[in-house]
Amino acid sequence: MMNKLILLSTLGSLPFAMQAADYTNFIIINLDDVGYGDFSFNGAYGYTTPNIDQMAAEGVRFTHFLAGQPISGASRAGLLTGCYPNRIGFAGAPGPDSDYGIHPEEMTMGELLKQKGYSTAIFGKWHLGSQKQFLPLQNGFDEYYGLPYSNDMWPYHPQQGEVFNFPDLPTYDGNEVAGYNTDQSRFTTDYTARSVNFIKKNSNKPFFLYLAHSMPHVPLAVSDKFKGKSEQGLYGDVMMEIDWSVGEVLKTLRELGLEENTLVVLTSDNGPWANYGNHAGSAGGLREAKATTFDGGNRIPCVMYWKGKTQPGTTCNKLASNIDLFPTLAEISGAPLPQRKIDGVSLLPLIKGEKEANPRESFVYYYNKNDLEAVTDGKFKLVFPHKYVTYGAFVPGNDGQPGQLTNLQLYKAEMYDLRRDPGERYDVISQYPEEAAKLMKVADRMREELGDNLTRMKGKERREPGMVSR
């Protein structure tokens, strides 16, 4: 197989149609803090996302797609390794002073596909550790341009000096810092231009592009091309520019004849940061938002497009997660999975529209360092007693200023029927005791395996993150 890939890389003069069946390219576009209701096909107001809507019309839209955890660093670690983040010791959103990151023995998606000779690149936000050993070029990527962590971890944070004391924010080009506190209105355009150039440069050989936009995470910034263009203000402008970016990527694939051998995935790392008000997105009626394991935090939009493979205009209501993308790409590319255990399952049957397929039968909602807060089978969701942040107690902030938050306590287990109550408002645990018992068995099994701080269980199969010696 390796000889075949080497041969393919020398066949740039052959027509694309002759090469299309030999390999599949992969593009994952991962947005930051986009909520379930932030695209016009899902009811967004004040702006439209025509390129994303068209992608959905020509591909498959997943309506019950969950982030590995409802916060950016852990979610991205899950996506890139196929593991529940707590399995690999990953929690929260590591910042400039964090001493942990991706462990060198964990296989990232870049390393997975390098086994098959893929060219790999990430443009945008990394968030798997900011020390050199954790950065993309040391973990399976050939090219990297972007931020090592969130774009608000800089000296201009609205709570700088009161809550935070962030240093200057570096922008990396490879392993080198290209500048500090970069004008963020450039990011969406710069990431897009580099992505288009990467596709063109690798159009005759297999490639994996991870376009991890910094937006619409606060602080919001938009180029002059879209400033003032939406009826929803700056947030709508930013979403319009993101839609333009998706359109540029898809247009490049069409122009190069690569649509039939490229799987494109568009998703988000977690739900919206709702206490930022008009600078935040919409959870689309789901309960709570980012940093909670109610579905406003975990359920994220996802669209997949692969011309000739995805049936146009289809909707998939089956349970799926961003941790499932890793084994999906492995199955499609033929790359061997890591020897270390992962938690993802291949979604290829769902991408191909196999109606009876149900690769993911359950999902466990971990948060914080290792708290098992809920479990679902896609129809019912059992939520365990825990403390959580709520966004509903105070009016959100506006214009870049965060609103006040407070914590609430769930004192007893509750269960919701997600088919009829996606907003998780009505406890039906007494009506469906058999369903609750089934979900409890799943939770007990995962507690044995991964532990649970809420019930003081250690777990037998958790691994350590990478650490920096201080």
N, C-alpha and C positions, 0 to 999 in steps of 0.2 A: 504493500500500500504506500509506503514512504517513497519508493521509486516512482510510483505513479504520480504522486504529488509533485516530486521534483521535475518529472517530465512535463506536467501541466504548467509549471511556472515558466517553462521555456516556449510555450505555445501561444504567445501573445498574438501571432499573426492569424490564428485560426478564427473562423466566425464564432460569435458567442453561442449560437445555437448548437454547435458541435461540443461546446464545453459545459452547457447548462446542466446536464444530467450527472456530471462527474463529481460535483461537490455542491454544498449549500453554504452561502455566506450568511452571516448573522449580524443584525443591527438591533441593539437594545437601547431605546430612548427612555431614560429614567428621569422623570421630573421630580422637583423637590416641593413637597407640601401641597400637591394638587389633590383636591378633594373629589369625591365621587360625583359631585354635581357640577364640575368645572368645565365640561365641554358642552357645546351647544346641542349635541345629540342627546345629552343627559339633562337638558333643561337650563343651561347657563343663560343669564340675562345680561343685556347691555353690551354684548360683543358676540361674535361668532367665531367658530373654529372650522372653517370650510375644508381645509386639507385633512384635518383629523377626522372630520365627519365623513369625508370621502374614503379615507382609509378604513373606517368602520363599515361603510357601505360595500366596500370591495373585499372585506376580510371577515373576521369573527370577533365579536365583542363578548368579553367575559364579564358577567354581572355579579359573580360571587368570588372575586379574586382578592386574596388577603396578603398583606405584608407580613413577613416573618416576625416583625415586632413593629409597634407604631411609633418608631423614632428612627431618625435617619441613619446613624452609624450602624446600629444593630441590623436594621432592615437591609442595608447595602451589603453587610457581611453575609447575611443569609442568602441574598440573591446570588452573590458571587461564589458561594461555596456549596449551595444546595443543602445547608444545614439550618436547623433552628439555631439562632445566634447563641443561645445559652449552652448548646452542645459544645461549641468551640470557645466557651468562656468569654463571649463578646456581649457587652451590655452598653446601653446608653449611646451617647454621642460624644466620642472622644474629641477633646479640644487641644489647643496648643501645648498644654502642660501635661497631657496624658502620657503615661508610661507604658500603655498597652496598645496592641494592634494585632493584625493578622499573624498567626503563628506560621513560621516557615514550612512546617510539615503539612499545613492545610493546603489543598489544591484549589486555586481560584479558577474561574471560568477561562481566564486567559491562559493559564497553564494547562487546563483541560484541552483546549483547542490547539495549543502549540504542539501537542503530541501528534497532530495531524497536519502540521506544517502551515497553520494559519498565521497570517499577519494580524497583529492585535494592536488596538489603540483605545485609550480612554481620553475623552475631552470633556472636562467639567469637574464635578465634585467627586472626590475619592472617599474619604471618611472611614478608612480602615486602619488609621494610624498615621501620624505625621512625621515620625522619625524615619530616617532614610531607609532602614531595613524593612519598613512597612509600606513604602511607596510603590506605585504600580510597576516601575521598571524592574524592581526586585521580586515581583510577584506575577509574572506572566505577560506583561504588556511591553510592546516594542516602543510605543509612543505615548506620551502623556503631556497634556497641557491643561492647567486648571488649578483648582483650590484643594488643599489637603483636608479641609473640613468646611463647616458651614460659613456662608458669606457674612453672617452677623457676628462672627467671632473676631472682631476688630475694634480699634479704639473709638469708633463712631457709634457703637451700640447705644441705644437710648438709655440704658441703665448702667453705662460705663461709670466707674467710680463709686456707684452706690451698691450694685450687686456684683458687677464683673470688673475685672482689670485686664482686659485683653491686650496683647501686644499687637504690633503691626501684622496685617494679614498678608502672607506671601502668595504670589501666583507662581506656580512651577511650570517650567518647560523642561521636560525630562526630569533629571535629578537636581537641576539647578533652579535657583530662585530667579525669576525673570523680572520681578519687581514687587513692590509692597503697596497695599491699599490701592490696587488698580481701580480705575474708573469702571464701576460695575455695569454701566450702560453698554459697555463693549461686549460683555461676556456672551450673551446669546448669539450675537453675530459672529464673534471670533470662534466660538465652539462650532458653529455651523460651517463656517468657511474651512476650518481644519478638517471637519468631517467629510465635506464634499471632496476636498483634495485627497484625503486618505482613500476614499472610495475610488476615485479616478486613478490614483497611483497603483491600486491593487486590483484593478478591474479584470485582470486576466489570471488571477490566482485567488485562493480562498482567503477571506478576511473576516475578522470579528471587530465590529465597531461598537463601543460602549459610549454613547453620548449621554452624559449625566449632567443635565442642565442645572445651574445654580438657582435658577428661578422656577417658580415664583416665591421662594423662601424670602422672607424679609432680611435685609432691606431691599425693597423693590427698585429696579432700575430698568430703563428701556431706552433703546436707541432713538434717534430723531425720526427714523422711518415710521415709528408707531406712536410717538409721543402725542397724546391728546386725541387719538383716533377712536377710542371706544366711548360708549355712553356710561361705563362703569368706573371711569377714572383710571388711575395708574394700574390697578390690578388687571383691568380689562385690556389695557395697552400691552402689558407684559404677556398676557395669554395670547393676544393676537400675534405678538412676535414669536412666541413659541410655536404657534400654528404655522407661521411662515417658515420657521426652521424645519419643521416636519415636512412641509411641502418641498423645500429645497432638497432634502435628502431623497424623498420619493421621486422628484423630478430627475435627479441625477441617476437613480437606478433605471428609470425609463429610458433616458437618453443613451445609457450605456448598454441597454438590453439585458439588464441584470435582474429584473423583477421575478423571473421564473425560477431563479436559483438563489433567492435571498429571502430569508424570513425576517420580517421587521416586527418588533414588539414595542409597543408604547405603553408605559405604566408610570406609577408614582411610587415614592418610597414610603409614604404614609399619608394620612389625612391632613386636612388644613389646620393651620395654627389660628384657631378661631378667635382668640382674644385680641388679635390685631385688627379686627373689624373690617374696614374697607380695604385693608391691605392683606386680607386673608380670603381664602376660597370658601367653597360651600361643600358640606358633607352630604348634600342632596337629601336631607331629611333623616339621615342616620343619627344615632345617638352620640353625643359628645364629639370629640375630634382628636387630633394628634396627641400622643402621650397618654392615651387611655386605650384599654382593650375592648371598649365598646366599639361597634363597627364603624363609627365615625372616625376612629383612629386607625383601624386595621383594614377596612374594606376600601380598596383603591380601584380606580378605573384601569382597564387593560384592553387593548386592541391588538390583534395579531393579523398581519397581512403577508401572504405568500402566494403570489399569483399562480393559479393552476392547482394549488393545494387547498387553500381555504375557500370555502364556498361563499360567494359574495352575499353580504347582508345577513349573515347568520348570527344568532345569539346563543351563547353557551351559559346555562345556569348551573352547571356543575361546580362543585367546590374545587378551588385551585389556589395556588399561592406563588409568590415570587421565588420561593425556594425550589419550586418545581422547574424553573427554567434551566437550571444547571443540568439535571438528567435529561431534559428534553433536547438540549443541544448535543449532549453526549450521544443520545440515540440517533439523532439525525446525522451527525458527523461520523459516527462510528468510533469516536474516541473512547478509550477505556475509562471507566469510573475509578476514582481513587480507592485504595485499599481501606482507608478509614471510612467508617460508616457515615452516610448522609441521610437526610430525612426527606428529600424531595422525591417526587415520582414524575415520570415522563408524561407530558401533556400531549404528545403527538397524536394519540387517538382522537382527542378533542379537537385539535387543530384540523385534522382531516375530516371531522364531522361525523365520527362513528357514534351513533345515537345511543347505543347501549353501553358505551364505555363510561367508567366511573373510577378513574385511577386513584383519586384521593377520597378516602372514606371518612377521614376525620382530620381535624386541625386543632392544635392546642395553642392557646393564647398565653404565652409567657411575657412578663414585663419586669422592669427593674433588673436586679442582678439575676434572680432565678425564681420569680414568683409565678406560679401557675394560677392564673386568674380566671380562665374560662376554657371550655372545650366545645366544639361543634361538629356535627355531621353534615352541615350545610342546610339542614332543615330546622333542627332545634339547637339551641345554644344554652349550655349550662354554665352559669357564672357563680364563682365561689366568693365567699366573704373576703373583702379586701378594701383598702383605702384607695381612692382615686381622685384625680383632679377634675373639677367640673368647670365648664365654661358658661353655665347658665345662671350663676348667682349674681353676676355683675354685668353691666353694659360693657361691650367690648371697647377697646381703644380705637383710635382712628389716626390716619395719616402717619403711620410708622411708629406710633406709641402703643405699647401693649396695655390691655385692660387688666384689671385685678382678677386674680384667680383664688379659689379656695378648695379645700379638700372635703370630700364626703366619705362616708363609711357605709359599705354594704354589709349588713350584720348577719345575714343568712343567705344560703344558696338560693338562687332564682333561676328559672328557665324560661326562655322566650321561643315562641314559634316564629322563626324568621320568614316563613312563607306568608304569614298574615300580619306580622308585626316586625318589619325590618327596623323600626325605630327602637326596639327593645324596651317597650313600655309596660307590658302586661306579663306578670309572673304566672305561668301555667304549670308549674312543677307538680302541683297536686292533681292536675287533670291528666298528666301523662307520666305516671310513675315508672312505667316500663322503659320509656325513652330516657328518662333521667338516669335509671339504673345502667343502661347501656353506655351512656356518656361517662358515668362515674367509673365504669370499668376501664374506659380509654384513659381517663385521668389517672387512675391508680397505676396503670401500666407505665405511663410516662413518668409518674413520680418515682417509680422504681428505677427507671432508666436514667432520667435527667435530674431527678430531685425536685424539691419544691420548698422554698424558704418559708412559705406561708404555713406549711404543715411540718416544717423542720425535718424534711427528708433530704438526704445528701445526693442520692442518685449514684449509679454505678458506672455510667458511661459518659460523663462530662469530661471535656478536655480543657487544657489551659490555653489562654491566649499567648501571643508573643509578648515578651516583656523587655523593657530597656533597663539595663543596670544603671542605677544612680550613684 
